[in-house]
């Protein structure tokens, strides 16, 4: 009986330490999870890599836009800038 309790305690401690280690790895990750949905509010975008030309008919959202790209609404206002 005592051996069974010790075994359960050891397994619980191992599980908790593994959870702690994995949890700390996730918090320090720099990646971002973005959906691939097209934002219907985005009319066009301008990117530094395109020489600041207007790119129309884009399927992009604020999360998936490349770094430095500005997403614009139909009225010309900036919706967001890609990170």
C-alpha atoms as an extended CHARMM CRD file, in Angstrom:
* protein
*
        83  EXT
         1         1  UNK       CA              0.0000000000        0.0000000000        0.0000000000  PROA      1               0.0000000000
         2         2  UNK       CA              2.7960000000        2.4270000000        0.9070000000  PROA      2               0.0000000000
         3         3  UNK       CA              4.5970000000        1.7060000000       -2.3730000000  PROA      3               0.0000000000
         4         4  UNK       CA              1.4470000000        2.4980000000       -4.3490000000  PROA      4               0.0000000000
         5         5  UNK       CA              1.0680000000        5.8360000000       -2.5740000000  PROA      5               0.0000000000
         6         6  UNK       CA              4.7400000000        6.6750000000       -3.1730000000  PROA      6               0.0000000000
         7         7  UNK       CA              4.3690000000        5.7840000000       -6.8530000000  PROA      7               0.0000000000
         8         8  UNK       CA              1.2920000000        8.0390000000       -7.2020000000  PROA      8               0.0000000000
         9         9  UNK       CA              3.0870000000       10.9060000000       -5.4670000000  PROA      9               0.0000000000
        10        10  UNK       CA              6.1460000000       10.5210000000       -7.7300000000  PROA      10              0.0000000000
        11        11  UNK       CA              3.9810000000       10.4780000000      -10.8580000000  PROA      11              0.0000000000
        12        12  UNK       CA              2.0570000000       13.5410000000       -9.6810000000  PROA      12              0.0000000000
        13        13  UNK       CA              5.2830000000       15.4530000000       -9.0000000000  PROA      13              0.0000000000
        14        14  UNK       CA              6.6680000000       14.4500000000      -12.3910000000  PROA      14              0.0000000000
        15        15  UNK       CA              3.4700000000       15.5940000000      -14.1060000000  PROA      15              0.0000000000
        16        16  UNK       CA              3.4510000000       18.9200000000      -12.2530000000  PROA      16              0.0000000000
        17        17  UNK       CA              7.1050000000       19.6380000000      -13.0090000000  PROA      17              0.0000000000
        18        18  UNK       CA              6.5660000000       18.7970000000      -16.7020000000  PROA      18              0.0000000000
        19        19  UNK       CA              3.5390000000       21.0660000000      -16.8360000000  PROA      19              0.0000000000
        20        20  UNK       CA              5.5280000000       23.8690000000      -15.2180000000  PROA      20              0.0000000000
        21        21  UNK       CA              8.4230000000       23.4950000000      -17.6640000000  PROA      21              0.0000000000
        22        22  UNK       CA              6.1490000000       23.3670000000      -20.7170000000  PROA      22              0.0000000000
        23        23  UNK       CA              4.1130000000       26.3060000000      -19.4480000000  PROA      23              0.0000000000
        24        24  UNK       CA              7.2030000000       28.4640000000      -19.0780000000  PROA      24              0.0000000000
        25        25  UNK       CA              8.2540000000       27.6320000000      -22.6540000000  PROA      25              0.0000000000
        26        26  UNK       CA              4.8700000000       28.7040000000      -24.0360000000  PROA      26              0.0000000000
        27        27  UNK       CA              4.9360000000       32.0520000000      -22.2460000000  PROA      27              0.0000000000
        28        28  UNK       CA              8.3080000000       32.9640000000      -23.7120000000  PROA      28              0.0000000000
        29        29  UNK       CA              7.4000000000       32.0610000000      -27.2990000000  PROA      29              0.0000000000
        30        30  UNK       CA              7.4410000000       34.9680000000      -29.7530000000  PROA      30              0.0000000000
        31        31  UNK       CA              5.1970000000       33.4030000000      -32.3790000000  PROA      31              0.0000000000
        32        32  UNK       CA              1.6700000000       34.5750000000      -33.0280000000  PROA      32              0.0000000000
        33        33  UNK       CA             -1.3340000000       32.6070000000      -34.1390000000  PROA      33              0.0000000000
        34        34  UNK       CA             -3.2670000000       34.3150000000      -36.9090000000  PROA      34              0.0000000000
        35        35  UNK       CA             -6.3650000000       33.2720000000      -38.7530000000  PROA      35              0.0000000000
        36        36  UNK       CA             -6.3290000000       33.2040000000      -42.5340000000  PROA      36              0.0000000000
        37        37  UNK       CA             -9.6550000000       34.9970000000      -42.7870000000  PROA      37              0.0000000000
        38        38  UNK       CA             -9.9620000000       37.9020000000      -45.2020000000  PROA      38              0.0000000000
        39        39  UNK       CA            -11.0310000000       41.0800000000      -43.4290000000  PROA      39              0.0000000000
        40        40  UNK       CA            -13.8970000000       42.5350000000      -45.4940000000  PROA      40              0.0000000000
        41        41  UNK       CA            -13.1860000000       45.9730000000      -43.9930000000  PROA      41              0.0000000000
        42        42  UNK       CA             -9.7560000000       46.1190000000      -45.7030000000  PROA      42              0.0000000000
        43        43  UNK       CA            -10.0050000000       47.7420000000      -49.1500000000  PROA      43              0.0000000000
        44        44  UNK       CA             -6.2940000000       47.9190000000      -49.9900000000  PROA      44              0.0000000000
        45        45  UNK       CA             -2.8470000000       47.9100000000      -48.4550000000  PROA      45              0.0000000000
        46        46  UNK       CA              0.4950000000       49.6260000000      -48.9360000000  PROA      46              0.0000000000
        47        47  UNK       CA              3.7650000000       47.8760000000      -48.0770000000  PROA      47              0.0000000000
        48        48  UNK       CA              7.3550000000       49.1240000000      -47.9500000000  PROA      48              0.0000000000
        49        49  UNK       CA              8.4190000000       46.0320000000      -49.9210000000  PROA      49              0.0000000000
        50        50  UNK       CA              6.1570000000       47.0520000000      -52.8370000000  PROA      50              0.0000000000
        51        51  UNK       CA              7.6430000000       50.5300000000      -53.0470000000  PROA      51              0.0000000000
        52        52  UNK       CA              4.5830000000       51.9530000000      -51.2550000000  PROA      52              0.0000000000
        53        53  UNK       CA              2.3220000000       51.1420000000      -54.2320000000  PROA      53              0.0000000000
        54        54  UNK       CA             -1.3640000000       50.4900000000      -53.5410000000  PROA      54              0.0000000000
        55        55  UNK       CA             -2.1500000000       46.7740000000      -53.5310000000  PROA      55              0.0000000000
        56        56  UNK       CA             -5.8480000000       46.0660000000      -54.1510000000  PROA      56              0.0000000000
        57        57  UNK       CA             -7.8890000000       42.8630000000      -53.9400000000  PROA      57              0.0000000000
        58        58  UNK       CA             -6.0410000000       41.6470000000      -50.8800000000  PROA      58              0.0000000000
        59        59  UNK       CA             -7.0420000000       38.7690000000      -48.6490000000  PROA      59              0.0000000000
        60        60  UNK       CA             -5.4130000000       39.8520000000      -45.4160000000  PROA      60              0.0000000000
        61        61  UNK       CA             -6.2560000000       40.8640000000      -41.8620000000  PROA      61              0.0000000000
        62        62  UNK       CA             -4.4550000000       42.9270000000      -39.2150000000  PROA      62              0.0000000000
        63        63  UNK       CA             -2.7870000000       39.8820000000      -37.7140000000  PROA      63              0.0000000000
        64        64  UNK       CA             -1.5480000000       38.3220000000      -40.9580000000  PROA      64              0.0000000000
        65        65  UNK       CA             -0.2740000000       41.5040000000      -42.6460000000  PROA      65              0.0000000000
        66        66  UNK       CA              3.4800000000       41.6460000000      -43.1860000000  PROA      66              0.0000000000
        67        67  UNK       CA              5.5920000000       43.9490000000      -41.0310000000  PROA      67              0.0000000000
        68        68  UNK       CA              5.2180000000       47.5950000000      -42.0210000000  PROA      68              0.0000000000
        69        69  UNK       CA              2.2270000000       47.0600000000      -44.3230000000  PROA      69              0.0000000000
        70        70  UNK       CA             -0.6070000000       49.5270000000      -43.7560000000  PROA      70              0.0000000000
        71        71  UNK       CA             -4.1540000000       48.2620000000      -44.2320000000  PROA      71              0.0000000000
        72        72  UNK       CA             -6.7270000000       50.8320000000      -45.3330000000  PROA      72              0.0000000000
        73        73  UNK       CA            -10.5230000000       50.9960000000      -45.2790000000  PROA      73              0.0000000000
        74        74  UNK       CA            -12.6500000000       52.1630000000      -48.2440000000  PROA      74              0.0000000000
        75        75  UNK       CA            -12.7540000000       55.7080000000      -46.8370000000  PROA      75              0.0000000000
        76        76  UNK       CA             -8.9390000000       55.9060000000      -46.8590000000  PROA      76              0.0000000000
        77        77  UNK       CA             -8.4400000000       55.6510000000      -43.0990000000  PROA      77              0.0000000000
        78        78  UNK       CA             -5.7550000000       53.3370000000      -41.7700000000  PROA      78              0.0000000000
        79        79  UNK       CA             -7.1990000000       50.2680000000      -40.0950000000  PROA      79              0.0000000000
        80        80  UNK       CA             -3.9000000000       48.8870000000      -38.7930000000  PROA      80              0.0000000000
        81        81  UNK       CA             -0.2030000000       48.3910000000      -39.4950000000  PROA      81              0.0000000000
        82        82  UNK       CA              1.3070000000       44.9170000000      -39.7110000000  PROA      82              0.0000000000
        83        83  UNK       CA              3.8400000000       43.8940000000      -37.0980000000  PROA      83              0.0000000000
